[in-house]
Structure formats: C-alpha cells, structure tokens
Amino acid sequence: MAQSSRLDTASAIRRADRAFAWIIRRHGPPPRLRALPVPDRFGALASAILYQQLAGSAAAAIEARVVAGLGGEVTAAGLLGAPDELLAGCGVSGPKRRALLDLAARAADGRLRLDRIGRYSEERAESALCEVLGIGPWTAQMFAMHALGRPDVWPAGDYGVRIGWTRLHGGGDTISHRDLTVLGDAFRPHRSAVAWYCWRAAGEPKVLDAGD
C-alpha cells in the first residue's frame, strides 16, 4: 500500500467515524500491507499456533527451540519427519503438537494450498484455514491480515480491537463481538486499518478528546 493510498485510507476512516480522528493524528497512516512470499507462509501459520494462549516471551522461547531443533526452519517436511519427543522437549504441548502435524500434513498433501490461498475470497480463505486442527477464526484472520496483506479483515472478536473501539467511543462496557461485527460494515474496504487503529487506542495511556 503506497503512502498516498495509506493516507486515503486514513481519511476514509476519519470520514466514516470522527471518533478515529485523534488516533489517526497521533499515529499517522496505517502500516503498509504486504503479503508474505509463499515459502514463508507455512512458518507464519506454525508460529501462530505456537503463540496461542501464551505470553509472548514464553512463546518466543519455545519457537526458537523448535526452529533450532528442525535445523533452522519450520517446514511441513521437517515437522512430519521429527520425532514427537523433539517437539515435546521444546515445550510444545500435546494439543499444539497435534495441530502442527495436522497443518504439516495438509500442506504436504495439498489439502491446504498456501500457494493459492492469497487468491481466495476472505470467506474461502478463512474456511480453508479453519479446517486445520487448532486454527480458529481469530488465527485465520490474523494470518489473512499479516501474512496475506488483506486490507479488509475485521477481527471483531479480538479483545484488543473491542477494547480500543470502546475507548475511542467514550468508554463504558466493552462492545460485544456481535455488535462490533455489524458496526464494521461502515468501514469496508478498510477494516484491517480500522482494527490497527483500535489496537493503537487500546494501548494508549489515556483516551484523548477529539480536540487534543
């Protein structure tokens, strides 16, 4: 996404909802969206599985051990050829080991085509990813946004997005997944950027007024 396009995206979001004006001024245009090269996509999905339900530092340590144990790269062939004791010794839990092996098997036999998934519709891509053991809608959405560079992903169930939206709109009870799903329609086709601004708002030390 070129700088001018990113500025246009920020302007469109601000026009759709003035509550975003201050966070846009504070953080500027949204980041550039770029799809990962096909050879890197498997590793990104494996990493997403390893990071589920863990603190970042703990997950990073486990991932580093897995990468080292597999010879410097996490691949489908490497996972399928590794003894279970290797992953267990790296600290990978039983459910995550099964999820990684299911991912590897699907990538190896063609049930999951990571070379083609970038051309799928949002719905088809999410459906294909969610067939993998251990991958649900949130992981599929994060992959679509960060690995495929999709501009219109709307992770309305993400807690950080919900918190940020609520802070941007005056606080109070955190907005529900269901309500946020509907409200996101006003921002098509820029919902990935809206989610990014919500994450920024969730991390702010205080909520600013529109005039700040």
Residue frames as a rotation matrix with the C-alpha (Angstrom) as fourth column:
MET 1
0.585 0.811 0.000 0.00
0.811 -0.585 0.000 0.00
0.000 0.000 -1.000 0.00
ALA 2
-0.262 -0.709 0.655 1.66
0.680 -0.617 -0.396 3.23
0.685 0.341 0.643 -1.17
GLN 3
-0.850 -0.136 -0.509 1.91
0.489 -0.565 -0.664 6.25
-0.198 -0.813 0.547 1.12
SER 4
-0.818 0.574 -0.038 -0.81
-0.547 -0.755 0.361 8.12
0.178 0.316 0.932 -0.80
SER 5
-0.170 0.769 -0.616 -3.12
-0.099 0.609 0.787 5.12
0.980 0.195 -0.027 -0.59
ARG 6
-0.407 -0.041 -0.912 -2.46
0.833 0.394 -0.389 4.77
0.375 -0.918 -0.126 3.14
LEU 7
-0.968 0.084 -0.237 -3.31
0.025 -0.907 -0.420 8.45
-0.250 -0.413 0.876 3.62
ASP 8
-0.530 0.820 -0.216 -6.50
-0.597 -0.181 0.782 7.94
0.602 0.543 0.585 1.61
THR 9
-0.196 0.424 -0.884 -7.38
0.449 0.841 0.303 5.00
0.872 -0.337 -0.355 3.86
ALA 10
-0.722 -0.122 -0.681 -6.91
0.685 -0.259 -0.681 7.09
-0.093 -0.958 0.271 6.99
SER 11
-0.908 0.404 -0.115 -9.06
-0.415 -0.904 0.103 9.88
-0.062 0.142 0.988 5.52
ALA 12
-0.341 0.814 -0.470 -11.82
-0.303 0.378 0.875 7.44
0.890 0.441 0.118 4.61
ILE 13
-0.307 0.185 -0.934 -11.87
0.780 0.610 -0.136 6.04
0.545 -0.770 -0.332 8.14
ARG 14
-0.888 -0.060 -0.456 -11.99
0.345 -0.743 -0.574 9.52
-0.305 -0.667 0.680 9.65
ARG 15
-0.738 0.662 -0.129 -14.90
-0.606 -0.568 0.557 10.46
0.296 0.490 0.820 7.38
ALA 16
-0.231 0.665 -0.711 -16.76
0.078 0.741 0.667 7.30
0.970 0.099 -0.223 8.31
ASP 17
0.661 0.390 -0.641 -16.36
0.637 0.159 0.754 7.91
0.396 -0.907 -0.144 12.04
ARG 18
0.436 -0.473 0.766 -14.94
-0.271 -0.880 -0.389 11.08
0.858 -0.038 -0.512 13.59
ALA 19
0.941 -0.090 0.325 -14.13
-0.300 0.219 0.929 9.16
-0.155 -0.972 0.179 16.77
PHE 20
0.632 -0.737 0.239 -11.00
0.753 0.657 0.036 7.95
-0.184 0.157 0.970 14.98
ALA 21
0.826 -0.279 0.491 -9.70
0.088 -0.796 -0.599 11.46
0.558 0.538 -0.633 14.27
TRP 22
0.675 -0.589 0.445 -7.38
-0.735 -0.487 0.471 11.77
-0.061 -0.645 -0.762 17.28
ILE 23
0.469 -0.527 0.709 -5.86
0.013 0.807 0.591 8.29
-0.883 -0.267 0.385 16.98
ILE 24
0.686 -0.218 0.694 -5.17
0.726 0.156 -0.670 8.95
0.038 0.963 0.266 13.29
ARG 25
0.787 -0.424 0.448 -3.47
-0.315 -0.901 -0.299 12.24
0.530 0.094 -0.843 14.14
ARG 26
0.613 -0.535 0.582 -1.45
-0.663 0.052 0.747 10.51
-0.430 -0.843 -0.323 16.83
HIS 27
0.137 -0.542 0.829 -0.27
0.043 0.840 0.542 7.53
-0.990 -0.039 0.138 14.80
GLY 28
-0.479 -0.355 -0.803 -0.48
-0.705 -0.389 0.593 8.69
-0.523 0.850 -0.064 11.19
PRO 29
0.182 0.572 -0.800 -1.50
-0.933 0.357 0.043 6.46
0.310 0.738 0.599 8.29
PRO 30
0.807 0.150 0.572 -1.86
-0.380 0.872 0.308 2.71
-0.452 -0.466 0.760 8.81
PRO 31
-0.165 -0.963 0.213 1.12
-0.385 0.262 0.885 0.46
-0.908 0.064 -0.414 8.05
ARG 32
-0.233 -0.044 -0.971 1.88
-0.969 0.098 0.228 -0.87
0.085 0.994 -0.065 4.61
LEU 33
0.495 0.460 0.737 0.23
-0.477 0.853 -0.212 -4.21
-0.726 -0.246 0.642 3.88
ARG 34
-0.142 -0.589 -0.796 2.41
-0.973 0.233 0.001 -6.79
0.185 0.774 -0.606 2.19
ALA 35
0.902 0.428 -0.052 1.77
-0.421 0.901 0.109 -10.46
0.093 -0.077 0.993 1.57
LEU 36
0.153 -0.849 0.505 4.47
-0.545 0.354 0.760 -12.85
-0.825 -0.392 -0.408 2.71
PRO 37
-0.357 -0.336 -0.872 6.24
-0.905 0.355 0.233 -14.83
0.231 0.872 -0.431 -0.01
VAL 38
0.567 0.674 -0.473 4.71
-0.574 0.735 0.360 -18.29
0.591 0.068 0.804 -0.43
PRO 39
-0.025 -0.600 -0.800 7.69
0.235 0.774 -0.588 -20.12
0.972 -0.203 0.122 1.16
ASP 40
-0.887 -0.363 0.285 7.27
-0.140 -0.376 -0.916 -18.10
0.440 -0.853 0.282 4.36
ARG 41
-0.125 0.947 0.295 3.55
-0.765 -0.281 0.579 -18.73
0.632 -0.154 0.760 4.84
PHE 42
0.384 0.244 -0.891 3.83
0.223 0.911 0.346 -22.17
0.896 -0.332 0.296 6.41
GLY 43
-0.547 -0.689 -0.476 6.22
0.656 0.000 -0.755 -20.87
0.519 -0.725 0.452 9.06
ALA 44
-0.776 0.318 0.545 3.87
-0.442 -0.890 -0.109 -17.99
0.450 -0.325 0.832 9.82
LEU 45
0.311 0.938 -0.153 0.98
-0.555 0.310 0.772 -20.37
0.771 -0.155 0.617 10.46
ALA 46
0.195 -0.324 -0.926 3.12
0.586 0.796 -0.155 -22.67
0.787 -0.512 0.344 12.57
SER 47
-0.840 -0.534 0.093 4.25
0.287 -0.583 -0.760 -19.65
0.460 -0.612 0.643 14.58
ALA 48
-0.344 0.799 0.492 0.65
-0.704 -0.567 0.428 -18.57
0.621 -0.199 0.758 15.10
ILE 49
0.552 0.519 -0.652 -0.17
-0.011 0.787 0.617 -21.98
0.834 -0.334 0.440 16.56
LEU 50
-0.189 -0.725 -0.662 2.85
0.744 0.334 -0.578 -21.90
0.641 -0.602 0.477 18.86
TYR 51
-0.898 -0.214 0.385 1.90
-0.004 -0.870 -0.493 -18.45
0.440 -0.444 0.780 20.17
GLN 52
0.018 0.998 0.063 -1.70
-0.137 -0.060 0.989 -19.33
0.990 -0.026 0.135 21.01
GLN 53
0.843 0.536 -0.051 -2.61
0.002 0.091 0.996 -18.77
0.538 -0.839 0.076 24.68
LEU 54
0.295 -0.803 -0.518 0.96
0.955 0.250 0.157 -18.00
0.004 -0.541 0.841 25.73
ALA 55
0.691 -0.232 -0.684 2.76
0.024 -0.939 0.343 -14.86
-0.722 -0.253 -0.644 26.79
GLY 56
0.921 -0.267 -0.283 4.93
-0.350 -0.250 -0.903 -13.51
0.170 0.931 -0.323 24.01
SER 57
0.060 -0.979 0.194 8.25
-0.997 -0.070 -0.043 -14.19
0.056 -0.191 -0.980 25.74
ALA 58
-0.096 -0.041 0.995 7.35
-0.427 0.904 -0.004 -17.79
-0.899 -0.425 -0.105 26.57
ALA 59
0.819 0.462 0.339 6.08
0.112 0.452 -0.885 -18.47
-0.562 0.763 0.319 23.05
ALA 60
0.727 -0.600 -0.335 9.18
-0.645 -0.427 -0.634 -16.89
0.237 0.677 -0.697 21.51
ALA 61
-0.183 -0.821 0.541 11.43
-0.915 0.344 0.212 -19.13
-0.360 -0.456 -0.814 23.59
ILE 62
0.151 0.323 0.934 9.52
-0.029 0.946 -0.323 -22.26
-0.988 0.022 0.152 22.55
GLU 63
0.969 0.240 -0.054 9.52
-0.045 -0.046 -0.998 -21.21
-0.242 0.970 -0.034 18.91
ALA 64
0.367 -0.908 -0.200 13.27
-0.925 -0.334 -0.181 -20.59
0.097 0.251 -0.963 18.98
ARG 65
-0.320 -0.464 0.826 13.84
-0.588 0.781 0.211 -24.11
-0.743 -0.419 -0.522 20.33
VAL 66
0.514 0.581 0.632 11.57
0.175 0.650 -0.740 -25.60
-0.840 0.491 0.232 17.66
VAL 67
0.908 -0.216 -0.359 13.34
-0.418 -0.411 -0.810 -23.71
0.027 0.886 -0.464 14.88
ALA 68
-0.043 -0.991 0.127 16.73
-0.995 0.054 0.088 -24.83
-0.094 -0.122 -0.988 16.17
GLY 69
-0.186 0.017 0.982 15.53
-0.343 0.936 -0.081 -28.42
-0.921 -0.352 -0.168 16.58
LEU 70
0.687 0.519 0.509 14.30
0.309 0.425 -0.851 -28.51
-0.658 0.741 0.132 12.99
GLY 71
-0.020 -0.841 0.541 17.56
0.935 0.176 0.307 -27.22
-0.354 0.512 0.783 11.59
GLY 72
-0.818 -0.395 -0.418 16.81
0.316 -0.916 0.247 -23.51
-0.481 0.070 0.874 11.34
GLU 73
-0.739 0.614 -0.277 13.43
-0.640 -0.512 0.573 -23.53
0.210 0.601 0.771 9.57
VAL 74
-0.457 0.689 0.562 9.94
-0.162 0.557 -0.814 -24.81
-0.874 -0.463 -0.144 10.33
THR 75
-0.604 0.249 -0.757 8.66
-0.781 0.002 0.624 -26.70
0.157 0.968 0.194 7.29
ALA 76
0.526 0.850 0.040 5.97
-0.850 0.523 0.066 -29.27
0.035 -0.069 0.997 6.66
ALA 77
0.499 -0.404 -0.767 8.56
-0.115 0.846 -0.520 -31.92
0.859 0.348 0.375 5.81
GLY 78
-0.568 -0.789 0.233 10.60
-0.301 -0.064 -0.951 -31.09
0.766 -0.611 -0.201 8.89
LEU 79
-0.286 0.548 0.786 7.63
-0.953 -0.081 -0.291 -31.40
-0.095 -0.833 0.545 11.23
LEU 80
0.723 0.633 -0.275 6.41
-0.669 0.741 -0.054 -34.64
0.170 0.223 0.960 9.66
GLY 81
0.384 -0.666 -0.640 9.87
0.029 0.701 -0.713 -36.14
0.923 0.255 0.288 9.94
ALA 82
-0.431 -0.580 0.691 10.55
-0.633 -0.351 -0.690 -35.02
0.643 -0.735 -0.216 13.51
PRO 83
-0.534 0.235 -0.812 10.07
0.557 0.820 -0.129 -37.41
0.636 -0.522 -0.569 16.42
ASP 84
0.520 0.833 0.188 7.36
0.349 -0.408 0.843 -36.41
0.780 -0.373 -0.503 18.85
GLU 85
0.462 -0.408 -0.788 10.00
0.872 0.048 0.486 -36.22
-0.160 -0.912 0.378 21.58
LEU 86
-0.591 -0.716 0.371 11.69
0.775 -0.632 0.014 -33.33
0.224 0.296 0.928 19.79
LEU 87
-0.235 0.582 0.779 8.65
0.043 -0.794 0.606 -31.06
0.971 0.176 0.162 19.90
ALA 88
0.756 0.511 -0.408 7.76
0.385 0.156 0.909 -32.17
0.529 -0.845 -0.079 23.41
GLY 89
0.124 -0.818 -0.562 11.30
0.986 0.039 0.161 -31.40
-0.110 -0.574 0.811 24.54
CYS 90
-0.693 -0.325 0.643 10.97
0.487 -0.869 0.085 -27.90
0.532 0.372 0.761 23.10
GLY 91
-0.874 0.396 -0.281 7.97
0.098 -0.423 -0.901 -27.29
-0.476 -0.815 0.331 25.37
VAL 92
-0.658 0.682 -0.320 5.24
-0.636 -0.275 0.721 -27.71
0.404 0.678 0.614 22.75
SER 93
-0.364 0.602 0.710 2.07
-0.687 0.341 -0.642 -29.01
-0.629 -0.722 0.289 24.37
GLY 94
-0.650 0.161 0.743 0.26
0.343 0.934 0.097 -32.12
-0.678 0.318 -0.662 23.14
PRO 95
0.456 0.884 0.098 -2.63
0.517 -0.174 -0.838 -30.21
-0.724 0.433 -0.536 21.51
LYS 96
0.552 -0.297 -0.779 -0.20
-0.592 -0.798 -0.114 -27.90
-0.588 0.524 -0.616 19.73
ARG 97
-0.621 -0.756 0.207 1.92
-0.409 0.537 0.738 -30.82
-0.669 0.373 -0.643 18.52
ARG 98
-0.281 0.602 0.747 -1.19
0.671 0.680 -0.296 -32.39
-0.686 0.419 -0.595 17.02
ALA 99
0.718 0.561 -0.412 -2.16
0.155 -0.706 -0.691 -29.07
-0.678 0.433 -0.594 15.45
LEU 100
0.072 -0.785 -0.615 1.30
-0.751 -0.448 0.485 -28.57
-0.656 0.427 -0.622 13.92
LEU 101
-0.770 -0.365 0.524 1.30
-0.017 0.832 0.554 -32.09
-0.638 0.418 -0.646 12.48
ASP 102
0.161 0.886 0.435 -2.17
0.701 0.208 -0.682 -31.62
-0.695 0.414 -0.588 11.03
LEU 103
0.667 -0.015 -0.745 -1.05
-0.344 -0.893 -0.289 -28.35
-0.661 0.449 -0.601 9.45
ALA 104
-0.370 -0.910 -0.187 2.03
-0.668 0.121 0.734 -30.07
-0.646 0.397 -0.653 8.04
ALA 105
-0.565 0.198 0.801 0.04
0.407 0.912 0.062 -33.00
-0.718 0.360 -0.596 6.66
ARG 106
0.527 0.848 0.052 -2.50
0.518 -0.272 -0.811 -30.73
-0.674 0.454 -0.582 4.96
ALA 107
0.485 -0.433 -0.760 0.21
-0.630 -0.775 0.039 -28.57
-0.606 0.460 -0.649 3.44
ALA 108
-0.557 -0.804 0.207 2.15
-0.471 0.511 0.719 -31.63
-0.684 0.303 -0.664 2.25
ASP 109
-0.598 0.340 0.725 -0.76
0.565 0.821 0.081 -33.45
-0.568 0.459 -0.684 0.61
GLY 110
-0.919 0.122 0.375 -2.35
0.249 -0.558 0.791 -30.37
0.306 0.821 0.483 -0.96
ARG 111
0.003 0.961 -0.276 -5.46
0.972 0.063 0.228 -30.06
0.237 -0.269 -0.934 1.16
LEU 112
0.669 0.099 -0.736 -4.16
0.363 -0.908 0.208 -26.63
-0.648 -0.407 -0.644 2.23
ARG 113
0.283 -0.524 0.803 -2.74
0.929 -0.060 -0.366 -24.73
0.240 0.850 0.469 -0.73
LEU 114
0.352 -0.218 -0.910 -0.72
0.530 -0.755 0.386 -21.89
-0.772 -0.618 -0.150 0.74
ASP 115
-0.771 -0.625 0.125 0.49
0.427 -0.359 0.830 -21.03
-0.473 0.693 0.543 -2.75
ARG 116
-0.589 0.631 0.505 -3.08
0.542 -0.155 0.826 -20.30
0.600 0.760 -0.250 -3.83
ILE 117
-0.058 0.686 -0.725 -4.75
0.996 -0.015 -0.093 -19.03
-0.075 -0.727 -0.683 -0.68
GLY 118
-0.664 -0.264 -0.700 -3.82
0.301 -0.951 0.073 -15.43
-0.685 -0.163 0.710 -1.45
ARG 119
-0.934 0.337 -0.116 -6.22
-0.240 -0.355 0.903 -15.55
0.263 0.872 0.413 -4.37
TYR 120
-0.495 0.788 -0.367 -9.13
0.806 0.574 0.146 -16.92
0.325 -0.223 -0.919 -2.33
SER 121
0.172 0.651 0.739 -12.03
-0.050 -0.744 0.666 -14.80
0.984 -0.151 -0.095 -1.14
GLU 122
-0.433 -0.304 0.849 -11.97
-0.801 -0.302 -0.517 -13.83
0.414 -0.903 -0.113 2.54
GLU 123
0.427 0.719 0.548 -14.61
-0.882 0.465 0.076 -16.43
-0.200 -0.516 0.833 3.35
ARG 124
0.880 -0.112 -0.462 -12.91
-0.123 0.885 -0.449 -19.23
0.459 0.452 0.765 1.42
ALA 125
-0.120 -0.992 0.048 -9.51
-0.244 -0.018 -0.970 -18.45
0.962 -0.128 -0.239 2.90
GLU 126
-0.329 0.039 0.943 -10.85
-0.937 -0.135 -0.322 -18.47
0.114 -0.990 0.081 6.45
SER 127
0.730 0.665 0.157 -12.77
-0.674 0.739 0.001 -21.68
-0.115 -0.107 0.988 5.82
ALA 128
0.613 -0.567 -0.551 -9.67
-0.051 0.667 -0.744 -23.42
0.788 0.484 0.379 4.42
LEU 129
-0.415 -0.832 0.368 -7.54
-0.424 -0.181 -0.888 -22.35
0.805 -0.524 -0.277 7.38
CYS 130
-0.143 0.441 0.886 -10.14
-0.989 -0.030 -0.145 -23.29
-0.037 -0.897 0.440 9.98
GLU 131
0.794 0.343 -0.501 -10.14
-0.410 0.912 -0.025 -26.87
0.448 0.225 0.865 8.71
VAL 132
-0.178 -0.929 -0.325 -6.68
-0.063 0.340 -0.938 -27.20
0.982 -0.146 -0.119 10.28
LEU 133
0.475 0.282 -0.834 -6.74
0.731 0.402 0.552 -28.59
0.490 -0.871 -0.015 13.79
GLY 134
-0.033 -0.488 -0.872 -6.10
0.923 -0.349 0.161 -25.80
-0.383 -0.800 0.462 16.28
ILE 135
-0.968 -0.238 0.085 -6.79
0.252 -0.876 0.412 -22.91
-0.024 0.420 0.907 13.89
GLY 136
-0.055 0.979 -0.194 -9.94
0.871 -0.048 -0.489 -20.91
-0.488 -0.196 -0.851 14.53
PRO 137
0.678 0.446 0.585 -11.38
0.706 -0.618 -0.347 -17.70
0.206 0.648 -0.733 13.11
TRP 138
0.887 -0.349 -0.303 -9.04
-0.149 -0.837 0.527 -15.40
-0.437 -0.422 -0.794 15.06
THR 139
-0.048 -0.964 0.262 -5.86
0.113 0.256 0.960 -17.14
-0.992 0.075 0.096 13.88
ALA 140
-0.025 0.120 0.993 -7.21
0.966 0.259 -0.007 -17.26
-0.258 0.958 -0.122 10.32
GLN 141
0.893 0.405 0.195 -7.99
0.439 -0.879 -0.188 -13.54
0.095 0.254 -0.963 10.44
MET 142
0.597 -0.747 -0.291 -4.55
-0.256 -0.522 0.813 -12.65
-0.760 -0.411 -0.503 11.78
PHE 143
-0.254 -0.680 0.688 -2.96
0.507 0.512 0.693 -14.71
-0.824 0.525 0.215 9.01
ALA 144
0.329 0.466 0.821 -5.11
0.944 -0.180 -0.277 -13.03
0.018 0.866 -0.499 6.36
MET 145
0.992 0.085 -0.089 -4.18
0.095 -0.989 0.114 -9.60
-0.079 -0.122 -0.989 7.68
HIS 146
0.549 -0.834 -0.058 -0.49
-0.534 -0.403 0.744 -10.01
-0.643 -0.377 -0.666 8.46
ALA 147
-0.300 -0.701 0.647 0.65
0.095 0.653 0.752 -12.82
-0.949 0.287 -0.129 6.15
LEU 148
-0.111 0.334 0.936 -1.61
0.961 0.278 0.015 -12.27
-0.255 0.901 -0.352 3.15
GLY 149
-0.915 -0.330 -0.232 -1.75
0.294 -0.939 0.178 -8.47
-0.277 0.095 0.956 3.44
ARG 150
-0.292 0.889 0.353 -5.54
0.852 0.074 0.519 -8.34
0.435 0.452 -0.779 3.15
PRO 151
-0.889 -0.146 0.434 -6.92
0.036 -0.967 -0.251 -4.78
0.456 -0.207 0.865 3.62
ASP 152
-0.229 0.914 0.336 -10.46
-0.762 -0.383 0.522 -5.67
0.606 -0.136 0.784 4.69
VAL 153
-0.378 0.049 -0.924 -10.14
0.449 0.883 -0.136 -8.18
0.810 -0.467 -0.356 7.53
TRP 154
-0.043 0.460 0.887 -12.36
-0.641 -0.694 0.328 -7.47
0.767 -0.554 0.325 10.51
PRO 155
-0.545 -0.235 -0.805 -11.38
0.356 0.805 -0.475 -9.36
0.760 -0.545 -0.355 13.71
ALA 156
0.005 0.664 0.748 -14.41
-0.478 -0.655 0.585 -8.20
0.878 -0.361 0.314 15.67
GLY 157
0.849 0.327 -0.416 -13.87
0.146 0.610 0.778 -10.89
0.508 -0.721 0.470 18.29
ASP 158
-0.134 -0.978 -0.162 -10.35
0.619 0.045 -0.784 -9.74
0.774 -0.205 0.599 19.13
TYR 159
0.399 0.337 -0.853 -10.28
0.914 -0.220 0.341 -8.39
-0.073 -0.916 -0.396 22.68
GLY 160
-0.509 -0.685 -0.520 -7.83
0.612 -0.714 0.340 -5.61
-0.604 -0.145 0.783 21.85
VAL 161
-0.823 0.290 0.489 -9.95
0.320 -0.474 0.820 -4.41
0.470 0.831 0.298 18.94
ARG 162
0.194 0.966 -0.173 -13.05
0.694 -0.010 0.720 -4.40
0.693 -0.260 -0.672 21.14
ILE 163
0.197 -0.204 -0.959 -11.26
0.879 -0.397 0.265 -2.52
-0.435 -0.895 0.101 23.93
GLY 164
-0.802 -0.590 -0.093 -9.83
0.477 -0.726 0.495 0.03
-0.360 0.353 0.864 21.51
TRP 165
-0.504 0.709 0.492 -13.20
0.437 -0.282 0.854 0.63
0.745 0.646 -0.168 19.83
THR 166
0.426 0.704 -0.569 -14.82
0.838 -0.070 0.541 1.12
0.341 -0.707 -0.620 23.23
ARG 167
-0.122 -0.557 -0.822 -12.17
0.760 -0.585 0.283 3.61
-0.638 -0.590 0.494 24.33
LEU 168
-0.914 -0.236 0.328 -12.47
0.403 -0.612 0.680 5.53
0.040 0.754 0.655 21.07
HIS 169
-0.339 0.887 0.313 -16.21
0.195 -0.260 0.946 5.83
0.920 0.382 -0.085 21.59
GLY 170
0.045 0.356 0.933 -16.25
-0.604 -0.735 0.309 7.07
0.796 -0.578 0.182 25.14
GLY 171
-0.855 -0.461 0.236 -15.58
-0.463 0.476 -0.748 4.05
0.232 -0.749 -0.620 27.30
GLY 172
0.145 0.912 0.385 -18.13
-0.980 0.186 -0.070 2.12
-0.136 -0.367 0.920 29.32
ASP 173
0.417 0.082 0.905 -18.90
-0.209 0.978 0.008 -1.55
-0.885 -0.192 0.425 28.85
THR 174
-0.667 -0.739 -0.098 -16.72
-0.321 0.166 0.932 -3.24
-0.672 0.653 -0.348 26.26
ILE 175
0.040 0.700 -0.713 -18.56
-0.985 -0.094 -0.147 -3.60
-0.170 0.708 0.686 22.98
SER 176
0.338 0.169 0.926 -19.68
-0.225 0.970 -0.094 -7.12
-0.914 -0.176 0.366 22.12
HIS 177
-0.728 -0.575 0.372 -18.33
0.126 0.421 0.898 -9.21
-0.674 0.701 -0.234 19.28
ARG 178
-0.151 0.766 0.625 -21.77
0.942 0.303 -0.145 -9.28
-0.301 0.566 -0.767 17.69
ASP 179
0.739 0.477 -0.475 -22.29
0.369 -0.877 -0.307 -5.50
-0.563 0.051 -0.825 17.79
LEU 180
0.029 -0.818 -0.574 -18.81
-0.373 -0.542 0.753 -4.76
-0.927 0.192 -0.321 16.53
THR 181
-0.563 -0.164 0.810 -19.25
0.562 0.642 0.521 -7.16
-0.606 0.749 -0.269 13.62
VAL 182
0.372 0.815 0.443 -22.18
0.913 -0.237 -0.332 -5.07
-0.165 0.528 -0.833 12.38
LEU 183
0.769 -0.064 -0.636 -20.54
0.053 -0.985 0.163 -1.69
-0.637 -0.159 -0.755 13.02
GLY 184
-0.252 -0.964 0.080 -17.53
0.120 0.051 0.991 -2.68
-0.960 0.260 0.103 10.97
ASP 185
0.116 0.351 0.929 -19.55
0.922 0.310 -0.232 -2.68
-0.370 0.884 -0.287 7.78
ALA 186
0.921 0.294 -0.257 -19.36
0.217 -0.932 -0.292 1.11
-0.325 0.213 -0.921 7.58
PHE 187
0.355 -0.882 -0.310 -15.58
-0.541 -0.464 0.702 0.90
-0.763 -0.081 -0.642 7.06
ARG 188
0.319 -0.242 0.916 -15.40
0.639 0.769 -0.020 -1.51
-0.700 0.592 0.400 4.13
PRO 189
0.849 -0.291 -0.441 -12.95
0.164 0.938 -0.305 -2.00
0.503 0.187 0.844 2.42
HIS 190
0.015 -0.877 0.480 -10.54
-0.367 -0.452 -0.813 -0.64
0.930 -0.164 -0.329 5.06
ARG 191
0.843 0.501 0.197 -11.35
-0.325 0.182 0.928 -2.75
0.429 -0.846 0.316 8.11
SER 192
0.423 -0.776 -0.468 -7.80
0.800 0.563 -0.209 -4.07
0.425 -0.285 0.859 8.61
ALA 193
-0.519 -0.610 0.599 -6.67
0.299 -0.786 -0.541 -0.49
0.801 -0.102 0.590 9.14
VAL 194
0.278 0.691 0.668 -9.60
-0.549 -0.456 0.700 0.16
0.788 -0.561 0.253 11.49
ALA 195
0.882 -0.007 -0.472 -8.50
0.318 0.746 0.584 -2.84
0.348 -0.666 0.660 13.57
TRP 196
-0.098 -0.994 -0.050 -4.95
0.815 -0.052 -0.578 -1.46
0.572 -0.097 0.815 13.63
TYR 197
-0.412 0.003 0.911 -6.19
-0.240 -0.965 -0.105 1.89
0.879 -0.262 0.399 14.94
CYS 198
0.703 0.693 0.158 -8.28
-0.376 0.174 0.910 0.11
0.603 -0.700 0.383 17.58
TRP 199
0.556 -0.594 -0.581 -5.18
0.749 0.661 0.041 -1.76
0.360 -0.458 0.813 18.76
ARG 200
-0.489 -0.738 0.465 -3.34
0.449 -0.670 -0.592 1.55
0.748 -0.081 0.659 18.98
ALA 201
-0.003 0.581 0.814 -6.18
-0.539 -0.686 0.488 3.08
0.842 -0.438 0.315 21.02
ALA 202
0.849 0.334 -0.409 -6.24
0.093 0.668 0.738 0.08
0.520 -0.665 0.536 23.36
GLY 203
0.217 -0.871 -0.441 -2.57
0.922 0.331 -0.201 0.71
0.321 -0.363 0.875 24.15
GLU 204
-0.111 -0.228 0.967 -2.89
0.079 -0.972 -0.220 4.42
0.991 0.052 0.126 24.81
PRO 205
-0.843 -0.268 -0.466 -2.35
0.464 0.075 -0.883 5.54
0.272 -0.960 0.061 28.43
LYS 206
-0.491 0.755 -0.435 -5.49
0.166 -0.409 -0.897 7.65
-0.855 -0.512 0.075 28.22
VAL 207
-0.012 0.576 0.817 -8.32
0.993 0.100 -0.056 8.45
-0.114 0.811 -0.574 25.86
LEU 208
-0.864 -0.361 -0.350 -7.98
0.310 -0.931 0.195 11.84
-0.396 0.060 0.916 24.22
ASP 209
0.223 0.925 -0.307 -10.76
0.227 -0.355 -0.907 14.16
-0.948 0.132 -0.289 23.18
ALA 210
0.548 0.053 0.835 -11.22
0.827 0.111 -0.551 14.98
-0.122 0.992 0.017 19.53
GLY 211
0.943 -0.135 0.303 -9.70
-0.047 -0.958 -0.283 18.42
0.328 0.253 -0.910 20.14
ASP 212
0.678 -0.729 0.096 -6.49
-0.104 0.033 0.994 17.14
-0.728 -0.684 -0.054 21.80
